[in-house]
């Protein structure tokens, strides 16, 4: 019976993996800078997280053109792109957290 077990991440695509990798890198930077003074936090975000965010943005733009419209992946990409300014606001303000899950 164990071979009938369905792992929730078993059917992830390469698209999913790339996005998760980039998001994980952004959160890794946040773990590193969480206890720093605001000026240091901002400098490290700009040096380490901004290039990752820029790469994620470019990747999302490319994926949006390649993913069939109307599907869940397309909607998720579209959601992120339509809210990009809000999603990346934290990169320019050391007082703002990466998300509101605190």
Buried (B, 14 or more C-beta within 10 A) or exposed (E): EEEEEEEEEEEEEEBEEBBEEBBEBBEEBBEBBEEBEEEEBBBBBEEBBBEBBEEBBEBBEEBBEEBEEEEEBBEBBBEBBEEBEEBBEBBEEBEEEBEEEE
